[in-house]
């Protein structure tokens, strides 16, 4: 991680530049916790919200388990956009549905969201929510609202 001369090396209680999804930008944060030499949790100085450390341009990664016959599961890291592409390849030929909170969706539906783009419904929750995999990662959306 490249350090910024204004902030110096990251340390707990120190300042760092991080992306805040609530404020929708990269702003000054206070480092709350670290894992090894990388900040893990930060607190935004503008909205006082605590969240995971993230910089603009960081790509989320997703850990998946693979098993072979007779072996214990091994984990490997796959970038969210690569996993999204793999899942999209499996869904070729499925109709694309425009997302609306009023519409009901099922697992494996391919949807088009105005802000997030094309995604695949990975899970339907019982409280009128769905988990959708987009190129940038998973999002939880509402559906089946009257």
N, C-alpha and C positions, 0 to 999 in steps of 0.2 A: 504494500500500500504506500503510495507516495504521500509523504507528509507535506503539509503546507507550512512555509516559513513563519507565518503569522501565529500558528497554533503550536508548533513544535511537535515532538513525539506524543502520541496519545497516552493518557494515564487517567486513572479513576479520579474524578473530580476536576479534570482538566477540560478545556474547551476543544471542540472539534466541529468541522463542517459536515453536516449530514442531511439527508433528504427527509422531510417531514410530510407524510401523506395528508395530514390534517390541514397544514398550512399550504400545501401544494408547492413546495419549493425546497431548495437547499439553503439551510440557515444554520446559525451557530447553535450548538447543543452542548450539554454537559455530559461527560462520560459517566455512566452509572455503574457499569460492570464491564469486565474484559475477559476474553478467553485467549490465553497465550498473550500475544502482543497486539491482538485486534480487539477493538471495542465491540461488545456484544449488545448492551442496552445503553440507550442515551435518553436524555430529557431535553425537549425542545425549549429554548429560552423564550420563544414567542408565545406558544400556547400552553406550555408547562406539561405537555403530554409525554408519557414514557412509551418508548417503542424500541424495536430492534434497530441496530445500526444499519444504515443503508445509504449508499451514495448514488447519485444519478448515473445511470448506465450500468449499474450492477445487475446481473441476471440472477434470478432465483434458481436454485438447484433443488432437485427432488431426489430423494433416496428411494430406490426400489429394491425389492428382494428378488433374487433369482434362486431357484433350487434345481438341482440335478437329482436324478434318482439315487437315493441312498446317501446323499450329502446334506450337510447342514446348510441353511440359507447363507448366501454371501451377499453383501450389500455393495452396490456400486452407485456412484453419483452420476445422474443424468441431468443435463440442463433442461429447464422447463420447456424451452422452445423446441428442443430436440424431441422430448417426450410428446409434446403437442403434435409435432409433425408425424411421429409414429402413429399416434391415435387417429389423426386426420386421414392418413393413408388407409387405415383399417375401415374408415367410414365413407370411403369413396362411393359415389352414386346415391347417397342418402340425400333427401331433400333438405334444403337450408330453410329454417324457420326464423322469421324475424322475432326478436325478443320483445315481449310485452309482459309486464307484471300480471296482467289479467289472464294470459294464456297459460295453460297447463302443459308441463313438459314431462318427459319420461327419460329414464337412463338411456344413454347413447344417442339422444337427439342432438343434431347439429344446429346451433343457433347463431344468429348474427345480432350482435349487440352494438348499439350506436357508438358507444365509447370504447369498448374493449375489443371489438372486432368479432371474428368467427371463433366459436368455442364448442366444446362437447360436454354435454351433461354427464357428469361422472357419478353423481349420487342425488337421490331425491330424499329430502329429509321430511319428517312428519309434521313440522311446523310451517308448512308452505314455503320452504326454502329449498334451493337446489345448489349443488356445488358444481361449478362449471370450470373446465380447464380451458384457459385462453393461452395464446402464445407467451404472454408475460407471466403466467402462473394461474393459480386457482383463485376464483372469486365466489363468494356466496351471494346469491341473488334470490329475490322473492318471486313467487309464481302462484298461479291459481287464486289471485285476489278477486273478490267480487266487485 
